[in-house]
């Protein structure tokens, strides 16, 4: 039997397509685009926290000198363009890339409203993009990705690094606790929390391990956002929670109705339910120019341990 090395194991894990609560077709993201942009434009806690997260990331990157007037930046899986517009405020140029044409349209509109003239948006599938043919190879000082399946798989990750002449940065969840979701799973379905499914925390440590064995020197930071929201206990919320909490085969009308019934029964007098959550984000930054030849990776460490009887 062929023994797997540490690097081979990490590559195998990164090539696993983690789907999470969303399906990732262009049509699906086009359909979601209006709702995502609308929530970010709303005057509420969710929108304000989105703005705070963008500002915190930008402050961190500016502190590293990566958003200055001599810097060109790309955002992979840019969505409705909030990071692109903020990065462009001080960078020389910012490019937003997204699978969804509608997301890109919302990003262009937002950047225009913010008065950004140094931005470009492109709709394409980064999973199959030819970065050399598109003129993106070695063009950017920073290539950025935040909570996106765009860089899933080794080909996409390698293309991300090929685009950079200096740094790459990836942001993902490392922990997400949601008291309302926990209650829905426990009281409606008799299940415990599904932290891994909801949080994608595996992306954080798997990317670090992969980059390490590839010879890079990834740096990590964390950002925490606790929040409390009042949400309408209507059928739309039931559909959304079913999508996030249940695997595709269980997102049936019956299970959605069960969630809706729970929401109604636990609603306040004004028809809203309280959602208390605590999100931790992991930031991974690495310089593609700095690469060390690691010792030849051998067997996985735990395979070398002989357990005592």
C-alpha positions in Angstrom: 0.0 0.0 0.0 1.3 3.5 -0.9 1.9 5.7 2.1 0.6 9.2 2.0 2.9 12.1 2.8 1.8 15.1 4.8 1.7 17.2 1.6 -0.3 14.6 -0.3 -2.8 14.4 2.5 -3.2 18.3 2.6 -3.7 18.4 -1.2 -6.3 15.7 -1.0 -8.1 17.6 1.7 -8.0 20.9 -0.2 -9.3 19.2 -3.3 -12.4 18.1 -1.4 -15.2 20.4 -2.6 -16.9 21.6 0.6 -20.4 22.6 -0.3 -21.7 23.9 3.0 -25.2 25.4 3.0 -25.1 26.9 -0.4 -25.2 25.5 -3.9 -22.6 27.2 -6.2 -24.0 27.5 -9.7 -24.1 30.8 -11.5 -27.9 30.7 -11.5 -28.0 30.2 -7.8 -25.7 33.1 -7.0 -27.6 35.3 -9.6 -30.7 34.6 -7.7 -29.2 35.4 -4.3 -27.5 38.6 -5.4 -30.4 41.0 -4.9 -31.0 39.7 -1.4 -27.3 39.9 -0.4 -27.0 43.5 -1.7 -30.2 44.5 -0.1 -29.2 43.2 3.3 -25.9 45.1 3.1 -27.7 48.3 2.2 -30.3 48.0 5.0 -30.0 50.2 8.1 -29.6 47.4 10.6 -27.1 45.5 12.8 -26.3 43.0 10.0 -25.3 45.8 7.6 -23.3 47.7 10.2 -21.4 44.6 11.1 -20.7 44.0 7.5 -19.2 47.5 7.2 -17.2 46.9 10.4 -15.7 43.7 9.1 -14.7 45.3 5.8 -13.1 48.2 7.7 -11.3 45.8 10.1 -9.8 43.8 7.2 -8.8 46.9 5.3 -7.1 48.4 8.4 -5.1 45.2 8.9 -4.0 45.1 5.2 -3.2 48.8 5.2 -1.1 48.2 8.3 0.9 45.7 6.2 1.3 48.2 3.4 -0.8 46.3 0.9 -3.5 48.9 0.0 -1.3 51.8 -0.8 -1.2 54.1 -3.9 1.3 51.8 -5.6 -0.7 48.6 -5.0 -3.0 46.7 -7.4 -5.5 44.4 -5.7 -7.8 41.6 -6.8 -10.8 40.2 -4.8 -11.8 36.6 -5.8 -15.5 35.9 -5.2 -16.1 39.6 -4.6 -19.9 39.4 -4.3 -21.6 42.8 -4.3 -18.2 44.6 -4.1 -17.9 45.9 -0.6 -14.2 44.9 -0.2 -13.4 46.1 -3.7 -14.8 49.6 -3.1 -13.0 49.9 0.3 -9.7 48.6 -1.1 -9.9 51.0 -4.0 -10.2 54.0 -1.6 -6.4 53.9 -1.1 -5.0 51.3 -3.6 -4.0 52.2 -7.2 -6.5 49.8 -8.6 -8.9 47.0 -7.5 -10.4 44.2 -9.5 -13.5 42.3 -8.4 -14.1 38.8 -9.9 -17.3 36.8 -9.3 -19.1 33.9 -10.8 -22.4 35.8 -10.8 -23.1 38.5 -13.4 -25.7 40.0 -11.1 -23.2 40.2 -8.2 -20.8 42.0 -10.4 -23.5 44.4 -11.5 -24.3 45.2 -7.9 -20.5 45.7 -7.2 -20.2 48.1 -10.1 -23.1 50.1 -8.9 -21.9 50.3 -5.4 -18.4 51.3 -6.5 -19.8 54.0 -8.7 -22.0 55.3 -5.8 -18.8 55.4 -3.7 -17.1 57.5 -6.3 -14.5 54.8 -7.2 -13.0 55.2 -10.7 -10.1 52.8 -10.2 -12.1 49.6 -10.1 -13.0 46.9 -12.6 -15.4 44.0 -12.2 -15.3 40.8 -14.2 -17.9 37.9 -14.2 -16.2 34.6 -14.7 -15.8 31.1 -13.1 -12.5 31.3 -11.3 -12.5 27.5 -11.1 -11.9 27.3 -14.8 -10.4 30.7 -15.6 -7.1 30.9 -17.6 -5.3 33.6 -15.6 -2.5 33.9 -18.1 -4.8 34.4 -21.1 -6.8 37.0 -19.0 -3.6 39.0 -18.3 -3.8 38.5 -14.6 -0.7 36.4 -14.0 1.7 38.4 -11.7 -0.4 41.5 -12.0 -1.4 42.1 -8.4 0.4 43.0 -5.2 -2.5 41.4 -3.2 -4.9 38.7 -4.2 -7.7 38.5 -1.7 -10.6 36.0 -1.0 -13.2 36.1 1.7 -15.6 33.2 2.5 -15.8 32.0 -1.1 -15.7 28.6 -2.8 -13.8 30.4 -5.7 -10.4 29.0 -4.4 -11.5 25.5 -3.5 -9.2 22.9 -5.1 -5.5 23.0 -5.9 -5.9 24.5 -9.4 -7.8 27.5 -8.1 -5.4 28.0 -5.2 -2.4 27.8 -7.5 -4.1 30.3 -9.9 -4.7 32.7 -7.0 -1.0 32.6 -6.2 0.0 33.0 -9.9 -1.9 36.2 -10.0 0.1 37.7 -7.1 3.5 39.3 -7.3 3.6 39.7 -3.6 0.9 38.6 -1.1 -2.3 36.5 -0.9 -4.9 36.7 1.8 -7.8 34.4 2.6 -10.6 34.9 5.2 -12.9 32.3 6.4 -15.0 31.3 9.5 -13.2 29.5 12.3 -16.1 29.4 14.7 -19.8 30.3 14.6 -22.2 29.9 17.4 -25.8 30.7 16.8 -28.2 30.2 19.7 -31.3 30.2 17.5 -29.9 27.6 15.1 -28.9 25.4 18.0 -32.4 25.5 19.4 -33.9 24.7 16.0 -31.7 21.7 15.6 -32.3 20.5 19.1 -36.0 21.1 19.5 -37.2 20.4 15.9 -34.8 17.6 15.0 -33.3 16.3 18.2 -29.8 17.1 17.0 -26.7 18.9 18.3 -25.0 21.8 16.7 -23.4 21.4 13.3 -20.4 23.7 13.8 -18.3 22.3 11.0 -21.1 22.4 8.5 -22.1 26.0 9.3 -18.7 27.5 9.9 -16.3 25.9 7.3 -13.6 26.1 10.1 -11.7 23.2 8.3 -10.7 25.7 5.6 -8.6 27.7 8.1 -6.4 25.0 9.4 -6.3 23.0 6.1 -5.1 26.1 4.2 -2.4 26.8 6.8 -1.2 23.2 6.7 -1.2 23.1 2.9 0.7 26.3 2.6 3.2 25.2 5.2 4.0 21.9 3.5 4.3 23.8 0.1 7.0 25.8 1.7 5.3 29.1 2.4 5.1 31.0 5.7 1.5 31.8 6.4 0.6 34.3 9.1 -2.7 34.1 11.0 -4.9 36.6 12.7 -8.5 36.5 14.2 -11.5 38.8 14.2 -14.5 38.3 16.4 -18.0 39.6 15.9 -20.8 38.9 18.4 -24.2 40.2 17.6 -27.9 40.1 18.5 -30.6 40.5 15.8 -34.4 40.7 15.8 -35.6 38.7 12.8 -39.2 38.4 11.4 -40.5 34.9 12.2 -41.9 34.4 8.8 -41.7 31.6 6.1 -38.7 33.3 4.5 -36.6 32.9 7.7 -37.7 29.2 7.9 -36.5 28.6 4.3 -33.2 30.3 5.0 -32.6 28.3 8.2 -33.5 25.0 6.5 -30.9 25.8 3.8 -28.2 26.6 6.4 -28.9 23.8 8.9 -30.1 20.8 6.9 -28.4 18.8 4.2 -30.0 19.1 0.7 -32.0 15.9 0.9 -33.7 17.1 4.1 -34.8 20.6 2.9 -38.3 19.4 2.4 -41.6 21.4 2.7 -42.4 19.3 5.8 -39.1 20.2 7.6 -39.3 23.8 6.5 -42.9 24.0 8.0 -41.5 22.4 11.2 -39.0 25.2 11.5 -41.6 27.9 10.7 -43.9 26.5 13.4 -41.0 26.7 15.9 -40.3 30.3 14.9 -43.9 31.3 15.3 -44.2 29.6 18.7 -41.1 31.3 20.0 -41.8 34.8 18.5 -42.1 37.9 20.5 -45.3 39.9 20.6 -44.1 41.9 17.6 -43.6 38.7 15.5 -39.8 38.6 15.7 -37.4 36.1 17.1 -34.0 36.9 18.8 -30.9 35.6 17.1 -27.8 35.7 19.2 -24.6 34.7 17.5 -20.8 34.8 17.9 -18.6 34.7 14.8 -14.9 34.2 14.7 -13.1 34.8 11.4 -9.6 33.6 10.6 -7.3 35.7 8.4 -4.4 33.9 6.6 -1.8 36.1 4.9 1.2 34.8 3.0 4.0 36.1 0.7 4.2 34.1 -2.5 7.8 35.2 -3.0 9.0 33.6 0.2 9.2 29.8 -0.1 11.3 27.4 1.9 12.2 23.9 0.9 10.7 21.8 3.7 12.3 18.5 4.9 11.0 15.7 2.7 7.5 15.1 4.0 7.1 11.5 5.3 4.4 9.6 6.8 1.7 11.4 8.7 3.0 12.0 12.3 0.3 10.0 14.0 1.0 7.0 11.8 4.5 6.8 13.3 3.1 6.5 16.9 3.1 3.0 18.3 0.4 2.8 20.9 1.2 1.0 24.1 -0.9 -1.9 24.9 
